[in-house]
Amino acid sequence: MKRRHLDFVFSIGGLLLSVLLVVLGIVLQSQADFAKDYVTTQLSDQKITFTPADKLTDEEKKAQCLVDNGGQALTTGAQAECYANEYIALHLREVNDGKTYAQTSNESRAAAAALETAQQQRSPDTAALEAKAKDLDTKAQTLFRGETLRGLLLTSYGFSIFGQRAQQAAWVAFGAALVLFLATIAGFVHAFTTPKDEIVE
């Protein structure tokens, strides 16, 4: 086979592959932009603002991201992770000695059942059991709301990570396309400067 023909085959193949990589890069870039815009829009709609750094408690100040974001609006995935894991989680642990909603809910149901039994038996402990049941119900509701918000924020954070990965993949695709395009140009140059009758053995 003639060397020039071989150069043309490889160069055209490289050109087509570089075009495909550019298309892939554009698709990935589009997905990255969508993820970033979507996360920003959804988080901005929540109107969450970090507590100013000078108003944070000593415990809260242990989380550097809370200090760094003090007073700022929550609009990014990284901020959502910080707020969920360092602020909400901290205060949820204080609600019922670190117990989760599921654990507290079980305690609340048990307390409600004990109260119902006490009321039926006209027990003198009814008032105390009623206060305990009410307290546990309030804690369960607080934990439910807090854990729900925390979960939603962490979902937004996860979505933002997918966007970042798509952005990185887009850069890789564009970089590979550029390298292939330059190699293609070199291939065409070599093809046109190679004698027509040179044979590849």
Disulfide bonds with the S-S distance in Angstrom:
Cys65-Cys82 2.08
